[in-house]
Amino acid sequence: MTREELNKDIQDEIENEEIKEKRKKLVKKVIKIIVILFIISVIFIVYTKIISTSGLKVKEERIEIKNIPDSFNGVKIIQFSDLQYGSTIFEDELKSLVKKINKRNPDIVIFTGDLIDQDYQAKHEENENIIKELNKINANIGKYAVSGDEDKDNFNTILTQAGFTVLDDSYDLIYNKENNPILITGLKSKTKDINKAFSYYKDEKSNKDIYSILIMHEPDTIDKVLNNYKVDLALTGGNLNGEIYIPKVGGLLTRKDAKKYTKSYYKINDTRLYVSSGVGTDKLGIRLGTMPSINFLRLAKTN
């Protein structure tokens, strides 16, 4: 073998070793990336499915109002929505919710729909337990509810037996210690008759300046309502604030009639709109950037 051939063999061997070393480094990098992606995925799943869906935040707000009767000064309202029993909410979580509500001694309690998850078949015993627990909610003035898009035929039965007045496309006058009431109007999910719900104003003797609360499931319906009627305070749920919420972007996972208003609060001219992030979860069973919560609102009369 000549010196040139020997040198070539040595050079080839060196190049082969370098190629092998590069392959080893590449394989290590790929494995490292896979491991990192796996860890990130596990953290994401744990955070969105367990950490972000557990616990219950109380969002407290003081609402200053001029056109409210004196007897409603200081009245406390608690709104909860999208219980979605059977998703991440079961008996223990429901009991905890009731305790948190009662701890704040509310005057009015409002539920804005989606009682039981549509993919969960609640047993008779579970329905009875839901009635029992919701019945424990104490409200000094009253408890009101409207149905959501996932609520079935037994919704009215369960809520009525739990002491709630169901206001699906109807209204009620709320009195507190005197004969000067406020108006509460309810819209059922995907209603086709807003005028029926606001039939209070058809009476010529009705107070056109009465303080008006609207409760409904889908927040985007507010635009149709405000085209024809005055609403001072609107309470809604229906979209879990988009489930995955990114600041300055908004909610990413939305539903029909719940796409426009995904933040927790909006001021639309003279109307205050509060959108609950809900208590349970949707089909994916995840949350990111939005935690389960209830709204705790204090009415304060101002001059």
N, C-alpha and C positions, 0 to 999 in steps of 0.2 A: 504494500500500500504506500502510495507516495505521500509526501508531507502535505500536499494540497488536499488530497482525499481525507487524510487524517484530520486536518483542520476543519474540513467541511462537516465531517461526522460529529466532531466536538461542538461545532457551531449549531448543527441541527439538534443535538442533544440539549444544548443550552436553551434554544428556542422552544423546544418541546416542554422543558421544565417551566419556562416562563408562561407558556400557554396554560399548562396545568395549574400554575399558581394563580393566574388570572381567573381561571374557571372556579377555583376554590373560593377566591375572594367574591366572585359574582354570586356563587351559590350561597355563601354566607350572608351577603347583602340581601338576596331574595328571601332567605329564611328569616332574617332580621325584620324585613319589611312585613312579611306574613305574620310574624309573632306580634309586631307592633299593631298591625291592623286588627288582629284577633283580640288583643288586649283592649284596644279602643272600642271594638264592637261589644265586648263583654261589658265594659264600663258604660257604654251608651245604653245597652239593654237594661242593665241594673238600674241606672239612673232614671231612664224614661219610664220603665215599667214598675219599679219598686219605690225608689226614693221620691220621684216627682209626683207619684200618684198617692202617696201616703200622707197622713197628717191633714190638717184642715186650717186654712188661714182665714181670719176674720178681718174683712176690709171695712173699716169704720169711717164714716163720713158725717159731717155736720152740714145740714142743708138749711141755709138761711132763706126765709120766705116772708113776703109781705102780705100776700092775700090768703092767709090761713086763719081760721078761727082761733081765738085766744085759747080755747080748751085743747087745741092740738099742739100748743107750744111745748116742746120737750118730749113729744110722742116718739117712741122708738119702734122702728120697723126693721124686721129681719127678713131678707129674701134668700131662699135657697133654690137651686135649680138642678136639673139633669142628675137626679140621684142615681139613675141607671143601676138599680139594684141587680146584682148578679154579675156586674163587670168587676170592679174592684171594691164594691160596697156589699157587705153582707151584714149579718146581725150585729156583730161587735162594732163595726163602723157606724151603723145606723144608731146604735145606742149612744156612741160617742157624739154624733151629730146632735142628737136630741139634748144631751147634757150641755153642749156648748151653746145651743140656742136658749135653753132655759136659764142658764147662768147669767144671761144678759137681761132677763126679765122684760121681754119685748111686749109692746102693746098690740102690734099687728104683725102677723107672720104670713108670708106670701111664698107659695111654691109655683114656679113657672114651667112645669112640665117635664116629661120623660121620667116617669117613676121607676119602671122596671125595664131593664135592657131588652131590646126586641129579640135578641138571640138567646135569651135565658127563659126557660120554662119554670116559673116559680111554682112550687108545690102549694097546696091548700094551706098547709101549716105555715109556710113562709108568708103567704098573703095575710094570714091572721096575725102573724107576728109584726108585719109592717103596720097593720092597722093599730095594733097594741102600742107600738113604739111612737108612731106619729100622733096618737091620741094623748100621749104624755106631754106633747109640746104645749106649753102654757102661753096664752096670749090674753092680755087684759081686755082687749077690745074685740078682736076677731082673727080668724084664720081663713085665708082665701087661696084659691088655686085655679090654674088653667091647664089644660091638657097639652102635651107635646106631640110631635109627629110619631113617636114610638109607642105612645100610650094606647092600650087596648080597651075593650069594652068594659073591663072591670075597674077602670080608673076611677070613674065617678063613685062606684060602690065603695072602693077602698078609702078614697079621700073623704067622702061624706061620713062614713062610719068613724073616721079618724077626727071628725069635728071640723072639717074644712067646708067652706062654702065654695062650690065650683062655679066660676063665672065664665063659662064658655059662651062667648057672644052675648053677654048680659052685664048688668051693672048692679051696684048696691050703693046706698047712702050710708056712710059711716058716721055715727054720732058718738060723742064723748062728753058726757056730763051736761050738755046743753043742747038746745034745738038748732044749732048751727052746724050742719054736717059738711063732710068732704065727699067727693065722688070717687068711687073705684070702678073701673071698667075692665072687663076681661075679654080677650080674644082667644078663641081656640086655635090650635095649630092649622095653618093654611086656610084660614077662614075666607069665605067668599061673601060674607055679609057684614062688613064693618058697620054699616048703618044700623043694623039690628042691635049691635052691642052698644052703640051710642044713642039709643032711643030715648034716653033721659032728656035730651035736648029737643025732642019733638013736642014736649009739653010747653005751651006758651008761658006757663008760670015758672018754668025751671030757671034756676039761677045761672045765667050765662057766664058769670065770673067765678063760679064755684071752683075751689081748689080741686084739681083733677089728677088722679093717679091711674095710669094704664098698666095692666099686667098682660104679658103675652109671651109666647115661646120664641118666635123668630124675630130677631131685631130689625131686619130690613123692612118689615111691615110698617115701621114707624113713618116712613116717607109717605105711604098711602094715607095713613091716619091724619098726619099733619096737613095734608092738602085740604082737609075739610073740618077738622076738629082741633080744639085747644086741649093740649095736654101739658101739665106742669111737670109731672114726674112719671117717667116710663121705666118699668122694670122688666127685664127679659133675660133669656138664657139662650139655649139652642145651638151654640157652636163651641162651647168649652174654650172660648177665646182663641179658637183655631187649633187647639191641642198642641201644636208646635208654634210658639210665638217668638218672633224675632223683632226686637225694637226697631222702629222706623220702617219696618216692612209689614208687620202685622201677622195675623194668623195664617198658617199655610194650609191647614186641612179644614175646609169649610163645607157647609151644606147649603142646599137651596134655601133662599130667603134668609140666609145668615152669613153672607159673604162680605157685605159692605162694612158692617159694624162689628169688628172683632176685638177692639180695645175694651177696656173695662168701663170707660166713661166717655160720654160725648155731650157737648152743649150744642143743641140745635135751636138757634134763635132763643126763645124763652123756655125751651124744653130741656130738662135734664134726663139723659138716657144712661141707665146703668145696665151693663151687660155682664151677667154672672159667668164666671169661669166654670161653674158647676161643681158637683161633688164627686161623681163617678167618672167613667171614661167611655170612649166609643169602642168600635170594633177592634181597633188596633191595640187598645189597652195601654196607650202611652201618653205621656205629657212631657213637654220640654218648654221651659220659659213661662209656664203657667201652671199654678198649683191649684188643687181643689180649694174652694173657698165659699164663704157666705158673705152677703152684704149686710152690714149693720148701719142703718141710717137714722140719724137724730134730726127731727124737724125743729127748727128754731124760728119763731116769729120775730121779724125785725120791723122797725118803724119805716 
